[in-house]
Amino acid sequence: MTSTPVIVRVLRDPQSTRNLQLAEWDLLLRQARVANLLARLADMVLRHDIAGCVPEQVAMHLEGAMIMASRHKLAVEWEIEHIGKALQSAGIPLLLLKGAAYVAAGLPPAHGRTFSDIDILVPKARINEAEAAMMMHGWASTHHDAYDERYYREWMHELPPMQHGRRMTVVDVHHAILPETAASKPDSAKLIAAAVAVPGRPGVHVLQPVDMVIHSACHLFHEEELDKGLRDLTDLDALLRHFAEQPDFWPKLAERARELALARPVFYAMRYTSRMLETPVPQEATRLMASSGPVSPLLGLMDTLYERALLPIHASCKDGLTGAARRALFLRAHWLRMPPGLLVRHLAHKAAIAMELGSKK
């Protein structure tokens, strides 16, 4: 990229908003909106005490985003309570992942964060019990196509998304953090065993700090759709800054990443948070993870791809290589997710569905 997008400059240095002209604010709002970062931008302005420098025309948008984020948080809190009751009826502990975990644990990534569904992790041996409990409390599968059912239940790491019949909220019930067909198969039992209870929330658990970072990294750097990639990268930035205050965090992170066979996504997490958001990753931590990255020519290629694809999908954040970078990472994610034979079958099926839908228009 020839120039750094304004949203990246502001994420690196919130005080830089003091010098923005109205046209730059307009562009910042547009970039933040498509990246699902508008409420986080609004929260950042308040936390850094720079609201007085925000033009009136801009403040309206930020205020609206904060109102929506506040209502979203209340809805998530309500949903966590009901999911907990459903699982409790089957004697299954509630272990939250990603956005809902950040909210429940009051972690920095929860500030101004919105998301479309709630993710939970249950032991694979009890996945059917968990599904039955959720159904008894009003949730039902959103996928009824025979292929999709097989795709989720045989090959993926989760049930088909479950939607509540009245509140329309969606829960993703996971039994692992990567698909059954993926080359990397981290032991979910280790994640569940090391989970920690959330103080003041009886029955609610989240992953331990290093596992939370590893899962966030795994989710982002195995993801095929990176339209919210910058949002997820800011999650990692916030987690790393927050947990770095704990003693021996960086050595523990490196050791645990290797134990779970997920050192490569953690390497990428540390590299791109520091390169793009100037996350303070210590040199010793970088050294500990250096051998987990790709060799030099491939690393340069990955920089070219991710430093474009992680930016918002906005015309101001594109160059001539952005489209190719996104397509390449889409294919890479599928390659990591499935063996070649199954991948060809899956993509052929999806292509056939797309063609059929196109012919009906």
C-alpha positions in Angstrom: 0.0 0.0 0.0 1.4 3.4 -0.9 -0.3 5.2 2.0 -1.7 4.2 5.4 -5.5 4.4 5.6 -6.8 7.0 8.0 -8.5 4.3 10.2 -5.2 2.5 10.7 -3.5 5.8 11.6 -6.2 6.6 14.2 -6.1 3.1 15.7 -2.4 3.5 16.1 -2.6 6.9 17.6 -6.1 8.0 18.8 -4.8 11.5 19.5 -4.2 12.0 15.8 -7.9 12.6 15.4 -7.3 16.1 16.9 -5.7 17.1 13.6 -8.3 15.6 11.2 -10.1 17.8 8.7 -13.8 17.3 8.1 -13.2 15.4 4.8 -10.8 13.1 6.7 -13.4 12.5 9.4 -15.9 11.6 6.6 -13.5 9.0 5.2 -12.7 7.7 8.6 -16.4 7.1 9.4 -16.8 5.3 6.1 -13.8 3.0 6.6 -14.8 2.3 10.2 -18.4 1.5 9.3 -17.5 -1.1 6.7 -15.0 -2.6 9.1 -17.6 -2.9 11.9 -15.4 -0.5 13.9 -17.6 2.5 14.2 -18.7 1.9 17.8 -15.2 1.0 18.8 -14.0 4.3 17.2 -16.7 6.1 19.3 -15.6 4.3 22.4 -11.9 5.2 21.7 -12.8 8.9 21.3 -14.4 8.9 24.7 -11.7 6.9 26.5 -8.9 9.2 25.2 -10.9 12.3 26.1 -10.9 13.7 22.6 -14.7 14.0 22.2 -14.4 17.8 22.3 -12.3 17.8 19.1 -15.0 15.9 17.1 -17.0 17.9 14.6 -20.7 18.1 15.3 -21.6 16.3 12.1 -19.3 13.4 13.1 -20.4 13.3 16.7 -24.0 12.4 15.6 -22.7 9.2 13.9 -20.5 8.2 16.8 -23.2 8.8 19.3 -25.6 6.6 17.3 -23.0 3.9 17.1 -22.5 3.9 20.9 -26.2 3.7 21.5 -26.5 0.6 19.2 -23.4 -0.9 20.9 -24.9 -0.4 24.4 -28.2 -2.0 23.3 -26.2 -4.9 21.7 -24.3 -5.5 25.0 -27.5 -5.7 26.9 -28.9 -8.2 24.4 -25.8 -10.3 24.7 -25.9 -10.3 28.5 -29.5 -11.4 28.3 -28.7 -14.1 25.8 -25.8 -15.4 27.9 -28.1 -15.9 30.8 -30.6 -17.9 28.7 -27.9 -20.0 27.1 -26.5 -20.8 30.5 -29.9 -21.9 31.7 -30.4 -24.2 28.7 -27.0 -25.9 29.1 -27.4 -26.1 32.9 -30.5 -28.2 32.3 -28.2 -30.8 30.8 -25.5 -30.4 33.3 -23.1 -28.8 30.7 -21.0 -25.8 31.8 -21.2 -22.6 29.7 -17.9 -21.8 28.0 -18.1 -18.7 25.9 -15.8 -17.9 23.0 -14.8 -14.7 21.1 -17.1 -11.6 21.4 -19.4 -13.0 24.0 -16.5 -14.1 26.1 -15.0 -10.6 25.9 -18.3 -9.1 27.1 -18.8 -11.6 29.9 -15.3 -11.2 31.2 -15.3 -7.4 30.8 -12.1 -7.5 28.6 -10.9 -4.5 26.5 -12.0 -6.0 23.1 -15.6 -5.8 24.4 -15.5 -1.9 24.2 -17.7 -0.9 21.3 -17.7 -4.4 19.8 -20.7 -5.8 18.0 -21.2 -9.2 16.6 -23.9 -11.3 14.9 -23.9 -14.5 17.0 -22.7 -16.0 20.2 -20.1 -18.8 20.2 -19.9 -21.5 22.8 -17.6 -24.6 23.3 -18.9 -27.9 24.6 -17.2 -31.3 24.8 -17.6 -33.3 21.6 -19.0 -36.3 23.5 -21.8 -34.1 24.7 -22.6 -32.1 21.6 -25.9 -34.0 21.0 -27.0 -33.3 24.6 -26.1 -29.6 24.2 -28.1 -29.4 20.9 -31.1 -31.1 22.6 -31.0 -28.7 25.5 -30.8 -25.7 23.2 -33.8 -27.0 21.2 -35.8 -27.5 24.4 -35.2 -23.8 25.2 -36.3 -22.5 21.9 -33.3 -22.7 19.5 -33.5 -24.6 16.2 -31.1 -25.3 13.4 -31.0 -22.8 10.6 -29.8 -25.3 8.0 -32.0 -28.1 6.6 -30.3 -28.9 3.3 -28.9 -32.4 3.4 -25.5 -31.3 2.2 -25.2 -28.5 4.7 -26.2 -30.9 7.5 -23.5 -33.3 6.5 -21.0 -30.5 6.0 -21.5 -29.3 9.6 -22.0 -32.6 11.4 -19.3 -34.6 9.7 -16.6 -32.2 8.6 -16.9 -29.0 10.7 -16.2 -28.1 14.3 -19.6 -26.9 15.1 -23.3 -27.7 14.7 -25.3 -25.8 12.1 -26.1 -22.3 13.5 -29.0 -22.4 15.9 -31.5 -19.5 16.0 -34.0 -18.8 18.7 -37.6 -18.9 17.5 -38.7 -15.8 19.3 -35.7 -13.6 19.9 -34.1 -14.6 16.6 -30.6 -14.7 18.2 -28.1 -17.1 16.8 -25.8 -19.4 18.7 -22.9 -21.4 17.2 -22.3 -24.5 19.3 -18.7 -25.6 18.8 -17.0 -28.8 19.9 -13.6 -27.7 18.6 -12.0 -24.5 17.3 -11.0 -25.9 13.9 -12.8 -28.2 11.5 -12.6 -32.0 11.8 -11.0 -32.0 8.3 -8.3 -29.4 9.0 -4.7 -30.4 9.1 -4.3 -28.8 12.6 -6.4 -30.5 15.2 -5.9 -28.7 18.6 -7.2 -30.8 21.5 -10.4 -29.2 22.6 -10.2 -31.1 25.9 -7.1 -29.1 26.8 -8.9 -25.8 26.1 -11.9 -26.9 28.2 -9.8 -28.2 31.1 -7.9 -24.9 31.3 -11.0 -22.6 31.1 -11.5 -20.2 33.9 -14.7 -19.1 35.7 -15.8 -15.5 35.3 -15.9 -13.7 38.7 -19.4 -12.7 39.6 -21.0 -14.8 36.9 -21.8 -18.3 38.4 -21.6 -21.0 35.8 -20.0 -18.8 33.1 -16.5 -19.7 31.8 -14.1 -18.4 29.3 -10.8 -19.6 27.9 -7.7 -18.9 29.9 -5.8 -15.8 28.7 -3.2 -17.5 26.4 -5.9 -19.8 24.9 -8.1 -16.8 24.3 -5.3 -15.1 22.3 -4.6 -18.4 20.4 -8.2 -18.9 19.5 -8.6 -15.3 18.3 -5.4 -15.7 16.2 -6.6 -19.1 14.9 -10.0 -17.7 14.0 -8.6 -14.7 12.1 -5.7 -16.5 10.2 -7.8 -19.5 9.2 -10.7 -17.3 8.1 -11.7 -17.3 4.4 -13.8 -14.1 4.6 -11.8 -11.1 5.9 -14.3 -8.4 5.6 -14.1 -7.9 9.3 -10.4 -8.7 9.5 -9.3 -5.3 10.9 -11.9 -5.6 13.6 -10.5 -9.0 14.6 -7.0 -7.7 14.4 -7.9 -4.9 16.9 -9.3 -7.7 19.1 -5.9 -9.3 19.1 -4.2 -6.0 19.7 -6.4 -5.3 22.8 -5.9 -8.8 24.1 -2.1 -8.7 23.8 -1.8 -5.3 25.4 -4.1 -6.4 28.3 -2.6 -9.8 29.0 1.0 -8.7 28.5 0.7 -7.2 32.0 0.6 -10.7 33.4 3.9 -12.3 34.5 5.5 -14.6 31.9 2.6 -14.1 29.5 4.7 -14.1 26.3 6.7 -17.3 27.1 3.4 -19.0 28.2 1.8 -17.9 24.9 4.6 -19.4 22.8 4.7 -22.6 24.8 0.9 -23.1 24.6 0.7 -22.3 20.9 3.2 -25.0 20.2 1.4 -27.5 22.5 -1.8 -26.9 20.6 0.0 -27.0 17.2 -1.2 -23.4 16.5 2.1 -21.6 16.5 1.8 -20.3 12.9 -1.4 -18.3 13.5 0.1 -16.9 16.7 3.2 -15.9 14.8 1.0 -14.1 12.3 -1.0 -12.5 15.1 2.1 -11.0 16.7 3.5 -10.0 13.3 0.5 -8.1 11.9 -0.7 -6.5 15.1 2.8 -5.0 15.6 3.2 -4.1 11.9 -0.2 -2.7 11.3 -1.4 -1.4 14.7 2.0 -1.0 16.5 1.1 -3.4 19.2 4.1 -3.5 21.6 5.3 -7.1 21.1 8.7 -7.5 22.9 11.7 -8.6 20.9 12.1 -11.7 23.1 8.5 -12.7 22.2 9.2 -12.3 18.6 12.4 -14.4 18.9 10.4 -17.1 20.7 8.0 -17.4 17.8 10.5 -16.7 14.9 10.9 -20.4 14.0 7.1 -20.8 13.7 6.8 -18.4 10.7 7.2 -19.3 7.1 10.6 -19.0 5.3 11.6 -15.6 4.0 10.2 -15.6 0.4 6.9 -16.9 1.6 6.8 -14.5 4.5 7.2 -11.6 2.1 4.3 -12.9 0.1 2.1 -13.3 3.2 2.9 -9.7 4.2 1.8 -8.6 0.7 -1.5 -10.5 1.1 -2.5 -9.9 4.7 -1.5 -6.2 4.8 -4.0 -5.6 2.1 -6.7 -8.1 2.9 -7.0 -7.1 6.6 -7.9 -3.5 5.6 -11.6 -2.4 5.3 -13.4 -3.3 2.1 -13.5 0.3 0.9 -12.2 2.0 -2.3 -9.8 4.2 -0.3 -8.1 1.1 1.1 -7.5 -0.8 -2.1 -4.7 -1.0 -4.6 -4.1 -3.1 -7.7 -3.2 -6.2 -5.6 -6.0 -6.1 -3.1 -8.5 -8.2 -5.0 -5.9 -10.9 -5.8 -4.8 -10.9 -2.1 -8.3 -11.5 -0.9 -8.9 -14.3 -3.4 -5.5 -15.9 -2.5 -6.3 -15.9 1.2 -9.8 -17.3 0.5 -8.3 -20.3 -1.2 -5.6 -20.6 1.5 -8.3 -20.8 4.2 -10.2 -23.5 2.4 -6.9 -25.4 1.7 -6.2 -25.3 5.5 -9.8 -26.4 6.2 -10.1 -29.4 4.0 -8.0 -32.1 2.2 -7.8 -31.6 -1.6 -10.4 -34.1 -2.6 -13.0 -32.9 -0.2 -12.2 -29.3 -1.1 -12.8 -29.8 -4.8 -16.1 -31.5 -4.0 -17.2 -28.7 -1.7 -16.3 -25.9 -4.0 -17.9 -27.6 -6.9 -21.1 -28.0 -4.9 -21.1 -24.3 -3.8 -20.4 -23.3 -7.5 -23.4 -25.4 -8.6 -25.6 -23.8 -6.0 -24.5 -20.3 -7.0 -25.2 -21.0 -10.7 -28.6 -22.4 -9.9 -29.5 -19.3 -7.8 -28.2 -17.1 -10.6 -30.3 -18.8 -13.2 -33.5 -18.1 -11.1 -32.9 -14.4 -11.0 
